[in-house]
Amino acid sequence: MKPIEEMYIWRESRCLVNDIYHIMKGCHDYSFREQIQRAAISIMNNIAEGAESGSNAKYINFLYISKGSCSEVRSMLYLCEDFRYCTPEERTKLQGKTKLISVGIAKLIKYLSEKKN
């Protein structure tokens, strides 16, 4: 496997974390802000942790957690728009990023599932 720094899904999830932090900068609902930020960080960190877990089965488990976090961020972005923490355009853009990351994770899961340890 490639180092995480060379993986498209990890690099894109890192960008997503930065984007989420940027739009939440002015949010004074600290529990909401922390939740979406932690979910975004979870995407990136579970990809990284899984890559070093030692087996494809463990890696796949971490990737499913990461994929779930993508959905959590995507869901919370609707609330960001509702609460006016972001514009509809920002929500759409960031949700598009989560979808691309999720598709990439699904492809990696498929690859690892078909590959022997």
N, C-alpha and C positions, 0 to 999 in steps of 0.2 A: 504494500500500500504506500501511497504518497505521504509525505509529511503533511500535517494539517494545513500548513501555510500555503501549500500548493493545491489544496482542494477548493474547487469553485464554491461548493456549498458552505464551507467554513468561511471563506473570504466574504461571500455575500452576506452571511449571517453577522459577521463583524460589522459590515457596513450598515446593516439593519439596526444593530444595537446603537451605533452612533446616530442614525436618523431618529430613532425613538427617543434617545436622550435629548436630541435637539428640539423636537416638537414638544417634549414634556418640560422643558426648561422653565416655562412660566406657570406651570400647573401647581396650585397650592393645595390640591387634594393629595396629600402625601401618600396615603395608602394606595390610592389608585395609581399614582405615578410609580410607586415602588413595584406594584404588581405587574404592570406592563413592562417595566424595565427588567425585572427579574425573569419574566417569561422570555423576553428577547435574549437575555444573556443565557438562559437555559438552552436555547437552540444551539448557540455557538459552543457552549461548554460541553454539552452532551455529545456533540459530534467529536470534539477533541477527546473527551474521556473514553468514549467508545473505541476510538482509533488505537488507544493504548491498553485496552482491556485484556488482550491476550487471546481472545477467541472470537470467531465470527458470530457465534450465538450471543455472546455478551455485547459485542459491537451492535448487532441488530437490535438488541433490547434498548441500548442507549439511543439508537437512531429513532426508534419508535417514540421514546420520550421526547426527543428533539422535534419530531413531527407533530406530536401533540402540542408542544409549546408553540409551534407555528400557527396552529389553529387557535390557540388561546390569544396570541397577539392579533391575529386577523379579526377575531371576535371583538376584542377590546378596542380595536381601531374604530369600530362603529360608534362605540361610546365616546371615544375621543372627538369624533365629529359631532355627535349629539351634544356634548358638553362644550363644544367650541374650542377644544385644545388644538384642533387641526382643521384645515379646510377639507372640503370633499375631494379636491384634487390630491392633497397630501395623503388622505386616507386611501384613495384608489391606488396611488403610486406605491405606498408601503404594503398594502394588501397584495399587490402584484408581486412585490419582492418575496413576501411570505409564501405565495403560491409557487414561485419558481424554486425557492429553497425546498419546499415540501416535495415537489416533483423530483428534484435532484436527490433528496433523501430516499424517496421511494425507489429510484433507480439503483441507488447504492445498496439498499436492502435486498432488492431482487438479485443483484450481482453477487452479494455475499451469501444469499440463500442458495444459490446455484453452485457456488464454489466450495470445494472441500477445505477444511481447516488445514 
